């Protein structure tokens, strides 16, 4: 059986005065990629913060929460073992920040200008390898503000990969991308999946889930609504109930298409 990356059992997670996750139990294993899907307010962002250690479940003897088998971990350790890409990261770089510097900044756990920082040849080589993997190494000397939205998103993924993390977590990766950039990004994600990367994809849109991802977890009202094989979970009946609207699901070559049922 695959070693678990993340295990949580019987958890309650509060965000301020709101119970964001309730009776929450989930295990993510090495060697599998998973899509997390659900409407706004379902608990997706809280789950991400739980996974990256930004929030913790309420203390309870019945609750267990482990990351890579450990119940205690540091944010520095997580940063090296989990690569996280969120849409809001785009706004954390100045327009004159060089693309290579933006990737290198991950090695210091920082955002913003890195030109005053010192990096070894090995660190620069690691950054260029990650950029090569994402097809953006030719942008190394370009300013961040001059890049397209798709180039910026691929650069952020390279930034997450520079630590060679054991799992890559992508939160709504196509947000604010135009059609062409979104298509290119999905092609890039498929390449990562085909190369054997463990990926956790958090999305609103079933149509964004690549054929290489076979497990889907649906969230609603802070609970696991459904969890299992993609074709058994992404059905007209299940998604209609999840989103509280009448939907029709069709499949083509491993892609799920969801439209209003007329």
N, C-alpha and C positions, 0 to 999 in steps of 0.2 A: 504494500500500500504506500502511496506517495506521502512524503513528509509534509505536514501542514505548514503553510506560510503563516496563516492567521487562523486562530480559533477563538470564538467567543460563544458563551453559553449563558442563557437566562439573564441577559443584560438589560438594564434600564439606563438610558443615557439622557441627561437633562441638558438643555441649552437655555441658560437663564431660568425663566419660570416655565419653560415648555418641556414636556416629556417628548423628546424627539425620536427615541427608539425605545420600544417596549417589548418585553419577552423575546429578546433578539438573540438568535442562535445561528451561527454561520461558520463554516470551515472552508478555507481556500487552500488548495494543495499545490505543491510544486508540480510542474509538468502539465498544468492545465491553464487555459485562459478562460476568463469569465466576463460576461456582459452584465452590468447592473442597470436595470431599467425601472422607470417609474415616473409618475406625474410629479409636478411641483409639490413640495411639502411632504413627499413620501419618506424622506429620511436619507436621501442619497448623499447630500453634503455632510451630514453628521456621520454617516458611515465612513466617508473619506477621512474625516478628522479623527475618527476612532482608529482607522487603519494606520494613519500617519502619526498617531500619538498626541495629537493636539487636544483631544478630550479623552476622558476615561469614564468607564461605567460607574454608576453609583455603587458604593461599597455594599456587598451582600455576600454572605457565605455560600449562596447557591450560584454565584456568578464566577465564571472563569474567563479570563482574557489573556491569550498568549500570542506572541509574535515571534516567529521562528523558534518556537518551543519555550520561550522565556516569558515570565510574567512581569518582569521589570526590564525596561530598556531605556536608552537615552535617545534624545532627538538626533544627536550626532550619528549614532549607530543606524538609526532608521534612514537618515539621509544617504548613507552609503549602501544600504541594502534594498531600499525602495526608491525608485525614480518616479517622481510625481510631476505631472504637467497639468496646470490649471489655466483657464482662459485669462484670468486676471493678472497672470504674470507678465503679460505683454506690456502692461502699463508701468511696470517697475523698472524699466530701462529708459534712460535718456535717449533722445533722438540721435545724438552724436556718439553713442556707445558703439564701439566696433563689434561686429558679429563674433569674432574670436574671443574678445574680452567677455562678452555676455556668456559664452559657454564656459570659459575659464572661471568665472565668478562662482560657479557651482562648487568648485573645489575649495572655496573659502566659506561656503555657506552664506553667501551674500548676494545682494543685487546692486546694480549701479556701477559706477566707474571703478575699473580695476587697473587703470594705467599706472597708478602709483604702487601697485602690488608687484611682488616678484614671484615669478613662476619658473620652475625648472624646465629643462628641455623635455624631460619625461612627461611632465604635466601638459606641456604644449602639444606634445605628440599624441597624448591621450585625447585631448580636445579635438585635434584634427582627425583622429580616427573616428570619433563619434560623429563629427560633421560629415566626413566621407560617407559613413553609413547612412546618413539622412540626406545625402545628395546636396549639401550646402557648403562644402569645403571651399568652393570657388567664391563664396560670399565673405570669407574670413576678414578681408580688409574693408568691407562695406559698412556703412553706418546703419545702425538698427532702424533709424527713422526713415531710411530710404528703401527698406525692404517691403515687399508685398506682404499681405496678411498671411498667405500660405507659406512664404519663406520664413516669416517670424515663427509660425507654429512649428515648422520642422526644425528650426533652430532651437526652440525650447525643448523639443524632444531630444535633440543632440545634447543639450545641456543636462537633461535628466540622465542620459546614458553615459556621461563622462565618468561616473563612478563605477560603471559596469554593474548595475544593481541586479539583484536576483529577480525582481519583478518590476514591471513598468505599469504605473497607474495613470490613466488618462481620463480627465474630467471634461466631458462635452468637447472633444477635440475639434469639432467642425464649427463651433460657435463663431459667428462673425466672419466666416469664410464665404467667398463667392462660390458658385457652382464648380468652376474649374479647379479652384484650390481645394475644395472639399473632396473632389474625385481623386486628385493627386495625393492628398493626405491618406485617404483610404487605401490607395495602392501602396503607399509607404508602410502603413500598418500591416497590410497583408504580407509584405516582405519580411517584416520583423517576426510575425507569427510563423511564417514558413521557415525562418531561420531558428525557430525553437524558443523564442522569447516568451516568458510568462507575462501575460497582459491582463490587467483589469480595466475594462472599458466601461465608464459610466456615461450613460446617454439617455436622452429623451426619446430617441428615434430608433425603432426596431430596424429600419432600413439601413442604418449605419453599421449594423453588426456583420462583420465579414464572415464568409463561409467557414473560415478556419476556427472560429469560436463556436464551440458546441454546447457550452453550458450557459444558461441564462438564469439570473436571479431577479425576480420582480418584487419591488417594494411598494407598500401602500400604507399610509397612516402609521409609519414607524415600525411596521412589522414585515416579516417575510410573507409575501402573498403567494409566491410559487417559486420553486427552485428545481431545475432539472435540465434534461436534454432539450435543446433549442426547439426542435420541431414539435415536441410534446407540450412545451410551455407557450410558445408563440402561436396560439390558435385564435380563431375568430372569437370563440366563446370566452377564452381566458382574457384576452386583451379588451374585449368589450366590457367585461366586468371590472377590469383594472381601471380603465379610463372612464367608466360610466357613460359610454356612448356606443352606438351600434357600429361595429367595425367588421371589415371583411379582410381576411388574410390570404394571400396567395404566395407561392414559392417559385423561384426560378434559379437553378444552378446554385443553390445554397443561400440565396438572398431572400429575405422576407420583405414582402410589400404589403403595407397596411393602408387601406382606404376606407372612407365611409361606406357603409352598406346601404345601397339604394334599392 
